[in-house]
């Protein structure tokens, strides 16, 4: 589930472990709602160097939610894909 959002790519102190700083990296986002499971790999995020907690940009989170909405309308139940910027319109 997409949990945290950033307004822009920025280095920040991790709000979970309170010790690490974030750096640009990639993560996997799993969206699970109403019997629909969407897994998006290689999503750009800020990742804590200490605990590995990830923070997804607000724009990227919006794109993933758009993909999930289109997926639900198509009748799909499970989808695993690689993140491609701007792909929210193609499902």
N, CA, C and O atoms as a GROMACS GRO file, in nm:
protein
  364
    1UNK      N    1   0.086  -0.117   0.000
    1UNK     CA    2   0.000   0.000   0.000
    1UNK      C    3   0.090   0.123   0.000
    1UNK      O    4   0.191   0.127   0.070
    2UNK      N    5   0.055   0.221  -0.077
    2UNK     CA    6   0.129   0.346  -0.078
    2UNK      C    7   0.100   0.417   0.053
    2UNK      O    8  -0.016   0.445   0.083
    3UNK      N    9   0.203   0.448   0.132
    3UNK     CA   10   0.182   0.499   0.266
    3UNK      C   11   0.230   0.642   0.286
    3UNK      O   12   0.168   0.719   0.360
    4UNK      N   13   0.338   0.679   0.222
    4UNK     CA   14   0.400   0.807   0.250
    4UNK      C   15   0.423   0.881   0.119
    4UNK      O   16   0.453   0.821   0.016
    5UNK      N   17   0.409   1.011   0.124
    5UNK     CA   18   0.426   1.090   0.002
    5UNK      C   19   0.522   1.206   0.030
    5UNK      O   20   0.526   1.260   0.140
    6UNK      N   21   0.597   1.242  -0.071
    6UNK     CA   22   0.682   1.360  -0.066
    6UNK      C   23   0.633   1.454  -0.174
    6UNK      O   24   0.584   1.410  -0.277
    7UNK      N   25   0.645   1.582  -0.152
    7UNK     CA   26   0.605   1.679  -0.253
    7UNK      C   27   0.710   1.693  -0.362
    7UNK      O   28   0.678   1.734  -0.474
    8UNK      N   29   0.833   1.660  -0.332
    8UNK     CA   30   0.940   1.664  -0.430
    8UNK      C   31   1.050   1.572  -0.382
    8UNK      O   32   1.051   1.530  -0.266
    9UNK      N   33   1.143   1.542  -0.470
    9UNK     CA   34   1.256   1.459  -0.428
    9UNK      C   35   1.346   1.544  -0.340
    9UNK      O   36   1.403   1.644  -0.385
   10UNK      N   37   1.358   1.503  -0.215
   10UNK     CA   38   1.439   1.578  -0.122
   10UNK      C   39   1.498   1.483  -0.020
   10UNK      O   40   1.438   1.381   0.014
   11UNK      N   41   1.615   1.517   0.030
   11UNK     CA   42   1.677   1.438   0.136
   11UNK      C   43   1.610   1.480   0.266
   11UNK      O   44   1.592   1.598   0.293
   12UNK      N   45   1.575   1.380   0.345
   12UNK     CA   46   1.509   1.409   0.472
   12UNK      C   47   1.550   1.307   0.576
   12UNK      O   48   1.603   1.201   0.542
   13UNK      N   49   1.526   1.337   0.700
   13UNK     CA   50   1.550   1.243   0.809
   13UNK      C   51   1.432   1.147   0.813
   13UNK      O   52   1.317   1.189   0.801
   14UNK      N   53   1.459   1.018   0.830
   14UNK     CA   54   1.355   0.916   0.831
   14UNK      C   55   1.262   0.937   0.951
   14UNK      O   56   1.309   0.950   1.064
   15UNK      N   57   1.133   0.939   0.926
   15UNK     CA   58   1.036   0.958   1.033
   15UNK      C   59   1.008   0.828   1.108
   15UNK      O   60   0.947   0.831   1.215
   16UNK      N   61   1.051   0.714   1.054
   16UNK     CA   62   1.030   0.586   1.120
   16UNK      C   63   1.140   0.556   1.220
   16UNK      O   64   1.112   0.538   1.339
   17UNK      N   65   1.265   0.551   1.175
   17UNK     CA   66   1.375   0.515   1.266
   17UNK      C   67   1.439   0.637   1.333
   17UNK      O   68   1.507   0.623   1.434
   18UNK      N   69   1.416   0.755   1.277
   18UNK     CA   70   1.467   0.882   1.332
   18UNK      C   71   1.620   0.892   1.330
   18UNK      O   72   1.677   0.983   1.391
   19UNK      N   73   1.688   0.799   1.261
   19UNK     CA   74   1.835   0.801   1.259
   19UNK      C   75   1.892   0.820   1.119
   19UNK      O   76   1.991   0.890   1.101
   20UNK      N   77   1.830   0.757   1.020
   20UNK     CA   78   1.884   0.759   0.885
   20UNK      C   79   1.839   0.879   0.805
   20UNK      O   80   1.739   0.944   0.836
   21UNK      N   81   1.914   0.908   0.701
   21UNK     CA   82   1.878   1.007   0.602
   21UNK      C   83   1.830   0.932   0.479
   21UNK      O   84   1.870   0.818   0.456
   22UNK      N   85   1.745   0.994   0.400
   22UNK     CA   86   1.698   0.928   0.279
   22UNK      C   87   1.789   0.962   0.162
   22UNK      O   88   1.856   1.065   0.159
   23UNK      N   89   1.790   0.870   0.066
   23UNK     CA   90   1.862   0.894  -0.060
   23UNK      C   91   1.777   0.838  -0.172
   23UNK      O   92   1.691   0.753  -0.149
   24UNK      N   93   1.801   0.885  -0.293
   24UNK     CA   94   1.725   0.838  -0.408
   24UNK      C   95   1.749   0.690  -0.428
   24UNK      O   96   1.862   0.641  -0.416
   25UNK      N   97   1.642   0.619  -0.458
   25UNK     CA   98   1.652   0.476  -0.482
   25UNK      C   99   1.526   0.425  -0.549
   25UNK      O  100   1.447   0.503  -0.602
   26UNK      N  101   1.509   0.295  -0.546
   26UNK     CA  102   1.392   0.231  -0.605
   26UNK      C  103   1.325   0.142  -0.501
   26UNK      O  104   1.391   0.091  -0.410
   27UNK      N  105   1.194   0.125  -0.514
   27UNK     CA  106   1.120   0.041  -0.422
   27UNK      C  107   1.012  -0.034  -0.499
   27UNK      O  108   0.989  -0.008  -0.617
   28UNK      N  109   0.947  -0.126  -0.432
   28UNK     CA  110   0.832  -0.196  -0.487
   28UNK      C  111   0.709  -0.152  -0.410
   28UNK      O  112   0.708  -0.155  -0.287
   29UNK      N  113   0.605  -0.112  -0.482
   29UNK     CA  114   0.480  -0.068  -0.420
   29UNK      C  115   0.376  -0.176  -0.444
   29UNK      O  116   0.354  -0.219  -0.557
   30UNK      N  117   0.310  -0.219  -0.336
   30UNK     CA  118   0.202  -0.316  -0.346
   30UNK      C  119   0.073  -0.246  -0.306
   30UNK      O  120   0.062  -0.191  -0.196
   31UNK      N  121  -0.024  -0.250  -0.395
   31UNK     CA  122  -0.154  -0.188  -0.371
   31UNK      C  123  -0.255  -0.301  -0.364
   31UNK      O  124  -0.270  -0.378  -0.459
   32UNK      N  125  -0.325  -0.312  -0.252
   32UNK     CA  126  -0.421  -0.421  -0.230
   32UNK      C  127  -0.550  -0.362  -0.176
   32UNK      O  128  -0.552  -0.310  -0.064
   33UNK      N  129  -0.658  -0.370  -0.256
   33UNK     CA  130  -0.787  -0.314  -0.213
   33UNK      C  131  -0.902  -0.384  -0.284
   33UNK      O  132  -0.898  -0.404  -0.406
   34UNK      N  133  -1.003  -0.421  -0.209
   34UNK     CA  134  -1.125  -0.481  -0.263
   34UNK      C  135  -1.098  -0.596  -0.360
   34UNK      O  136  -1.160  -0.605  -0.466
   35UNK      N  137  -1.006  -0.685  -0.322
   35UNK     CA  138  -0.977  -0.802  -0.404
   35UNK      C  139  -0.885  -0.775  -0.522
   35UNK      O  140  -0.861  -0.866  -0.601
   36UNK      N  141  -0.834  -0.654  -0.535
   36UNK     CA  142  -0.744  -0.615  -0.642
   36UNK      C  143  -0.603  -0.605  -0.585
   36UNK      O  144  -0.582  -0.540  -0.483
   37UNK      N  145  -0.506  -0.669  -0.650
   37UNK     CA  146  -0.367  -0.660  -0.607
   37UNK      C  147  -0.283  -0.609  -0.724
   37UNK      O  148  -0.279  -0.670  -0.831
   38UNK      N  149  -0.215  -0.498  -0.701
   38UNK     CA  150  -0.126  -0.439  -0.801
   38UNK      C  151   0.012  -0.428  -0.738
   38UNK      O  152   0.028  -0.371  -0.631
   39UNK      N  153   0.112  -0.484  -0.806
   39UNK     CA  154   0.251  -0.474  -0.762
   39UNK      C  155   0.327  -0.397  -0.869
   39UNK      O  156   0.328  -0.435  -0.986
   40UNK      N  157   0.390  -0.287  -0.828
   40UNK     CA  158   0.467  -0.206  -0.921
   40UNK      C  159   0.612  -0.206  -0.873
   40UNK      O  160   0.641  -0.162  -0.762
   41UNK      N  161   0.701  -0.256  -0.956
   41UNK     CA  162   0.843  -0.268  -0.921
   41UNK      C  163   0.922  -0.152  -0.978
   41UNK      O  164   0.880  -0.086  -1.073
   42UNK      N  165   1.037  -0.127  -0.918
   42UNK     CA  166   1.131  -0.023  -0.962
   42UNK      C  167   1.068   0.116  -0.961
   42UNK      O  168   1.085   0.193  -1.055
   43UNK      N  169   0.996   0.145  -0.854
   43UNK     CA  170   0.933   0.276  -0.836
   43UNK      C  171   1.036   0.371  -0.774
   43UNK      O  172   1.097   0.338  -0.672
   44UNK      N  173   1.056   0.488  -0.833
   44UNK     CA  174   1.150   0.583  -0.773
   44UNK      C  175   1.099   0.631  -0.637
   44UNK      O  176   0.980   0.660  -0.621
   45UNK      N  177   1.190   0.639  -0.540
   45UNK     CA  178   1.152   0.678  -0.404
   45UNK      C  179   1.274   0.730  -0.331
   45UNK      O  180   1.387   0.713  -0.375
   46UNK      N  181   1.248   0.793  -0.218
   46UNK     CA  182   1.353   0.826  -0.124
   46UNK      C  183   1.356   0.710  -0.026
   46UNK      O  184   1.253   0.674   0.030
   47UNK      N  185   1.473   0.652  -0.004
   47UNK     CA  186   1.487   0.532   0.081
   47UNK      C  187   1.582   0.562   0.196
   47UNK      O  188   1.691   0.616   0.175
   48UNK      N  189   1.540   0.527   0.318
   48UNK     CA  190   1.623   0.550   0.436
   48UNK      C  191   1.748   0.464   0.431
   48UNK      O  192   1.740   0.344   0.405
   49UNK      N  193   1.863   0.524   0.455
   49UNK     CA  194   1.990   0.452   0.452
   49UNK      C  195   2.008   0.365   0.576
   49UNK      O  196   2.095   0.278   0.578
   50UNK      N  197   1.927   0.387   0.679
   50UNK     CA  198   1.939   0.310   0.803
   50UNK      C  199   1.842   0.192   0.807
   50UNK      O  200   1.884   0.078   0.829
   51UNK      N  201   1.713   0.217   0.787
   51UNK     CA  202   1.613   0.111   0.805
   51UNK      C  203   1.548   0.064   0.676
   51UNK      O  204   1.478  -0.038   0.675
   52UNK      N  205   1.569   0.136   0.565
   52UNK     CA  206   1.514   0.095   0.437
   52UNK      C  207   1.371   0.142   0.410
   52UNK      O  208   1.314   0.110   0.306
   53UNK      N  209   1.314   0.218   0.503
   53UNK     CA  210   1.178   0.272   0.481
   53UNK      C  211   1.179   0.357   0.355
   53UNK      O  212   1.275   0.429   0.328
   54UNK      N  213   1.070   0.348   0.276
   54UNK     CA  214   1.066   0.422   0.150
   54UNK      C  215   0.956   0.527   0.150
   54UNK      O  216   0.853   0.512   0.215
   55UNK      N  217   0.982   0.633   0.076
   55UNK     CA  218   0.891   0.747   0.065
   55UNK      C  219   0.871   0.777  -0.082
   55UNK      O  220   0.966   0.812  -0.153
   56UNK      N  221   0.747   0.762  -0.129
   56UNK     CA  222   0.715   0.779  -0.270
   56UNK      C  223   0.665   0.921  -0.296
   56UNK      O  224   0.585   0.974  -0.219
   57UNK      N  225   0.712   0.981  -0.402
   57UNK     CA  226   0.672   1.114  -0.446
   57UNK      C  227   0.521   1.118  -0.471
   57UNK      O  228   0.463   1.019  -0.517
   58UNK      N  229   0.458   1.229  -0.440
   58UNK     CA  230   0.313   1.244  -0.458
   58UNK      C  231   0.269   1.220  -0.602
   58UNK      O  232   0.166   1.156  -0.625
   59UNK      N  233   0.344   1.269  -0.699
   59UNK     CA  234   0.310   1.249  -0.840
   59UNK      C  235   0.314   1.101  -0.878
   59UNK      O  236   0.225   1.052  -0.947
   60UNK      N  237   0.417   1.032  -0.833
   60UNK     CA  238   0.431   0.889  -0.862
   60UNK      C  239   0.316   0.811  -0.796
   60UNK      O  240   0.259   0.722  -0.858
   61UNK      N  241   0.283   0.845  -0.672
   61UNK     CA  242   0.172   0.779  -0.603
   61UNK      C  243   0.041   0.800  -0.680
   61UNK      O  244  -0.040   0.708  -0.691
   62UNK      N  245   0.022   0.920  -0.731
   62UNK     CA  246  -0.098   0.950  -0.809
   62UNK      C  247  -0.103   0.863  -0.935
   62UNK      O  248  -0.209   0.812  -0.972
   63UNK      N  249   0.011   0.846  -1.001
   63UNK     CA  250   0.017   0.761  -1.120
   63UNK      C  251  -0.018   0.616  -1.086
   63UNK      O  252  -0.092   0.551  -1.160
   64UNK      N  253   0.034   0.566  -0.975
   64UNK     CA  254   0.007   0.428  -0.935
   64UNK      C  255  -0.141   0.410  -0.903
   64UNK      O  256  -0.200   0.308  -0.939
   65UNK      N  257  -0.201   0.506  -0.837
   65UNK     CA  258  -0.344   0.498  -0.808
   65UNK      C  259  -0.426   0.500  -0.937
   65UNK      O  260  -0.528   0.431  -0.947
   66UNK      N  261  -0.382   0.578  -1.036
   66UNK     CA  262  -0.449   0.580  -1.166
   66UNK      C  263  -0.441   0.445  -1.236
   66UNK      O  264  -0.538   0.400  -1.296
   67UNK      N  265  -0.326   0.381  -1.228
   67UNK     CA  266  -0.310   0.247  -1.286
   67UNK      C  267  -0.404   0.150  -1.216
   67UNK      O  268  -0.470   0.068  -1.282
   68UNK      N  269  -0.412   0.158  -1.083
   68UNK     CA  270  -0.499   0.068  -1.007
   68UNK      C  271  -0.647   0.089  -1.045
   68UNK      O  272  -0.722  -0.008  -1.057
   69UNK      N  273  -0.687   0.213  -1.064
   69UNK     CA  274  -0.826   0.242  -1.103
   69UNK      C  275  -0.858   0.182  -1.239
   69UNK      O  276  -0.963   0.120  -1.257
   70UNK      N  277  -0.768   0.199  -1.335
   70UNK     CA  278  -0.790   0.143  -1.468
   70UNK      C  279  -0.788  -0.010  -1.464
   70UNK      O  280  -0.864  -0.075  -1.535
   71UNK      N  281  -0.702  -0.066  -1.381
   71UNK     CA  282  -0.694  -0.210  -1.365
   71UNK      C  283  -0.826  -0.265  -1.310
   71UNK      O  284  -0.875  -0.367  -1.358
   72UNK      N  285  -0.882  -0.198  -1.211
   72UNK     CA  286  -1.008  -0.242  -1.152
   72UNK      C  287  -1.120  -0.238  -1.256
   72UNK      O  288  -1.203  -0.329  -1.261
   73UNK      N  289  -1.124  -0.134  -1.337
   73UNK     CA  290  -1.227  -0.121  -1.440
   73UNK      C  291  -1.213  -0.229  -1.548
   73UNK      O  292  -1.312  -0.268  -1.610
   74UNK      N  293  -1.091  -0.277  -1.568
   74UNK     CA  294  -1.069  -0.379  -1.672
   74UNK      C  295  -1.110  -0.518  -1.625
   74UNK      O  296  -1.120  -0.610  -1.706
   75UNK      N  297  -1.133  -0.534  -1.494
   75UNK     CA  298  -1.171  -0.664  -1.440
   75UNK      C  299  -1.053  -0.748  -1.394
   75UNK      O  300  -1.073  -0.860  -1.347
   76UNK      N  301  -0.932  -0.696  -1.408
   76UNK     CA  302  -0.814  -0.771  -1.363
   76UNK      C  303  -0.816  -0.783  -1.211
   76UNK      O  304  -0.870  -0.698  -1.141
   77UNK      N  305  -0.756  -0.890  -1.161
   77UNK     CA  306  -0.750  -0.913  -1.017
   77UNK      C  307  -0.608  -0.896  -0.965
   77UNK      O  308  -0.587  -0.842  -0.856
   78UNK      N  309  -0.509  -0.941  -1.044
   78UNK     CA  310  -0.368  -0.931  -1.005
   78UNK      C  311  -0.289  -0.878  -1.123
   78UNK      O  312  -0.309  -0.921  -1.237
   79UNK      N  313  -0.200  -0.783  -1.095
   79UNK     CA  314  -0.113  -0.728  -1.199
   79UNK      C  315   0.022  -0.697  -1.137
   79UNK      O  316   0.029  -0.635  -1.031
   80UNK      N  317   0.129  -0.741  -1.202
   80UNK     CA  318   0.265  -0.709  -1.159
   80UNK      C  319   0.332  -0.642  -1.277
   80UNK      O  320   0.335  -0.696  -1.388
   81UNK      N  321   0.387  -0.524  -1.254
   81UNK     CA  322   0.449  -0.450  -1.364
   81UNK      C  323   0.567  -0.368  -1.315
   81UNK      O  324   0.582  -0.344  -1.195
   82UNK      N  325   0.650  -0.326  -1.409
   82UNK     CA  326   0.761  -0.236  -1.381
   82UNK      C  327   0.709  -0.093  -1.397
   82UNK      O  328   0.633  -0.065  -1.490
   83UNK      N  329   0.749  -0.004  -1.308
   83UNK     CA  330   0.707   0.135  -1.314
   83UNK      C  331   0.766   0.201  -1.439
   83UNK      O  332   0.885   0.191  -1.466
   84UNK      N  333   0.678   0.269  -1.512
   84UNK     CA  334   0.719   0.350  -1.626
   84UNK      C  335   0.651   0.485  -1.607
   84UNK      O  336   0.528   0.492  -1.605
   85UNK      N  337   0.729   0.591  -1.594
   85UNK     CA  338   0.673   0.724  -1.572
   85UNK      C  339   0.575   0.758  -1.684
   85UNK      O  340   0.603   0.737  -1.802
   86UNK      N  341   0.458   0.810  -1.644
   86UNK     CA  342   0.357   0.849  -1.740
   86UNK      C  343   0.271   0.735  -1.790
   86UNK      O  344   0.192   0.754  -1.883
   87UNK      N  345   0.283   0.617  -1.731
   87UNK     CA  346   0.208   0.501  -1.780
   87UNK      C  347   0.067   0.490  -1.723
   87UNK      O  348  -0.004   0.394  -1.754
   88UNK      N  349   0.025   0.584  -1.641
   88UNK     CA  350  -0.109   0.577  -1.579
   88UNK      C  351  -0.218   0.575  -1.684
   88UNK      O  352  -0.327   0.524  -1.658
   89UNK      N  353  -0.193   0.629  -1.801
   89UNK     CA  354  -0.295   0.633  -1.904
   89UNK      C  355  -0.302   0.505  -1.987
   89UNK      O  356  -0.395   0.488  -2.066
   90UNK      N  357  -0.207   0.415  -1.970
   90UNK     CA  358  -0.208   0.292  -2.051
   90UNK      C  359  -0.214   0.170  -1.961
   90UNK      O  360  -0.117   0.138  -1.892
   91UNK      N  361  -0.324   0.104  -1.963
   91UNK     CA  362  -0.341  -0.014  -1.880
   91UNK      C  363  -0.408  -0.124  -1.958
   91UNK      O  364  -0.432  -0.232  -1.906
   0.00000   0.00000   0.00000
